[in-house]
Amino acid sequence: MGRISFSCLFPAPWHFSLSSQVLPRLLVPSLRQLLFIGLVLCLIGLLYLLLVTGKGHARWIREENHFHRHLAKVNDVDATDTSNPNLNYGLVVDCGSSGSRVFVYCWPRHNGNPRELLDIRQMRDQHRKPVVMKIKPGISELAKTPEKANDKAVVEVHVPGSDQQEALMRKRTAGVLDMGGVSTQIAYEVPKTEEVAKNLLAEFNLGCDAHRTEHVYRVYVSTFLGFGGNAARQRYEESVIRNTATRNKLLGQRMGETAESPLLDPCLPADLQDEIGPSAQKLHVRGTGHFDQCRQILQPFLNRTNETLTSLSGIYQPAIDYANSQFYGFSEFYYCTEDSYCSTQWKTLREQFDSGWYASHADHHRLKYQCFKSAWMYEVLHSGFSFPDNYTNLRTALLVYDKEVQWTLGAILYRTRFLPLRDIPQESLKGVHSHWRHSFSFVNNHYLFLACFFIVLLSIMLYLLRLRRIHRRAAPSSATWLEEGLGSPKLPIIL
């Protein structure tokens, strides 16, 4: 008679052996085997439910976050509900060279999470347009008479609704290039290892907690006065007048003194007739629209030095990882991105302008000097700030996520950084109650019902197994007493 034995490192009740006599009994599974198989199936089912529940919950969270992001974008372009008492408002005045603009921002109460900033948005009127008021003249026009600036500085403001009339992984930041009429700015985040230009770095925390570093930024920012589009054109014209007067005096010429012998200017559109300079030194010029030649003429106005890691006027500039960086260009960087404009005939440009081909902000002044500003912007970007000619990560835009990006938005973020402190304690208290409410609502989950069902089923199976054991123990004694004619004893029932 053969015997097959199995021995494993299981508990003693699990050790068993099989022989040819008992092998046929395997064909009829016992209740214990059925219970064991049922228990294994229950465990597998529970694990599967937990896995499916986890994936489903994660997918639900992703979909909900995506929905909220989409909803935020939609709400951001809607008209501001001025009847909402929970909205706060802030004003920032941008005193630019060509005019002053008043920006109105609004934001709801903070959500109580110290890792998040205020949800500041630009206020929109009933036509869904940003609320911006521009006032002229610009502050630069009052430089010679600063005492008159007070006459232009009073602005009447009506605040709507008033009675009087997350260390987390942080997204990569983008650099900013901005060129106005008088000055040019560059700003970008530098790594913590940058120590050479500490006097040119600005480190600030936009968060409400000074001990948290999620919103701490080290930014290189530099402003170059006199390198804006209009200021550069003025310097260029002054240089042309001086050089032409010197050349005419040395050579005995009268170039540019009359309209019949105009001075050729490669930085003006082709065949444009113009006059530059004061009345005593007025020069007649005619544009040739030569973009590359204009660029070469403008290079000396950058005031570059031969030192490395320097930009305009020899100012130190930290190294930029151009392969892993992204920049946004605003103002002139947005308007001046077409080099083919220069070679277009002035007559054609005027016809296109009269036909409404250009944007609403275009006027006669921009039409004349667009060629110059395009060449100047190109030289500032590539020769001044040393951006490669093949740099592809520069985006020009007026709006980012349908928001007008100005320094005023950064100013309001910085000035309101401590306002969330008044909402964090209240929201934290609400968070405790909401946690208990959320835990209690889990009772309604159908997955919990399935888990309870399996537990009850397992309890019933274990109870049946216990009854079977009691029955087996009582069966031999009853058979013996029946054979002897003694009858059956009273057996206690153990539950």
HELIX and SHEET records of a PDB file:
HELIX    1   1 ALA A   12  TRP A   14  5                                   3    
HELIX    2   2 LEU A   23  LEU A   27  5                                   5    
HELIX    3   3 LEU A   31  ASP A   76  1                                  46    
HELIX    4   4 ILE A  139  LEU A  142  5                                   4    
HELIX    5   5 PRO A  146  LYS A  148  5                                   3    
HELIX    6   6 ALA A  149  LYS A  152  1                                   4    
HELIX    7   7 LYS A  198  LEU A  200  5                                   3    
HELIX    8   8 GLY A  229  LEU A  251  1                                  23    
HELIX    9   9 SER A  279  GLN A  281  5                                   3    
HELIX   10  10 PHE A  291  LEU A  298  1                                   8    
HELIX   11  11 GLN A  299  LEU A  302  5                                   4    
HELIX   12  12 LEU A  312  GLY A  314  5                                   3    
HELIX   13  13 TYR A  322  ASN A  324  5                                   3    
HELIX   14  14 GLU A  332  TYR A  335  1                                   4    
HELIX   15  15 ASP A  339  TYR A  341  5                                   3    
HELIX   16  16 TRP A  346  ASP A  354  1                                   9    
HELIX   17  17 HIS A  364  GLU A  379  1                                  16    
HELIX   18  18 VAL A  380  GLY A  384  3                                   5    
HELIX   19  19 TRP A  407  ARG A  415  1                                   9    
HELIX   20  20 LEU A  419  ARG A  422  5                                   4    
HELIX   21  21 ILE A  424  SER A  441  1                                  18    
HELIX   22  22 PHE A  442  ASN A  444  5                                   3    
HELIX   23  23 HIS A  446  GLU A  484  1                                  39    
SHEET    1   A 2 ARG A   3  PHE A   6  0                                        
SHEET    2   A 2 PHE A  16  SER A  19 -1                                        
SHEET    1   B 3 ASN A  88  CYS A  95  0                                        
SHEET    2   B 3 SER A 100  TRP A 107 -1                                        
SHEET    3   B 3 ARG A 121  GLN A 122 -1                                        
SHEET    1   C 3 ASN A  88  CYS A  95  0                                        
SHEET    2   C 3 SER A 100  TRP A 107 -1                                        
SHEET    3   C 3 VAL A 132  ILE A 135 -1                                        
SHEET    1   D 6 LEU A 201  ASN A 205  0                                        
SHEET    2   D 6 VAL A 216  LEU A 225 -1                                        
SHEET    3   D 6 SER A 183  GLU A 189 -1                                        
SHEET    4   D 6 GLY A 175  MET A 179 -1                                        
SHEET    5   D 6 PHE A 327  SER A 331  1                                        
SHEET    6   D 6 LEU A 394  THR A 396  1                                        
SHEET    1   E 3 LEU A 263  ASP A 265  0                                        
SHEET    2   E 3 LEU A 283  GLY A 287  1                                        
SHEET    3   E 3 GLN A 273  ILE A 276 -1                                        
SHEET    1   F 2 LEU A 399  VAL A 400  0                                        
SHEET    2   F 2 LYS A 403  GLU A 404 -1                                        
END                                                                             
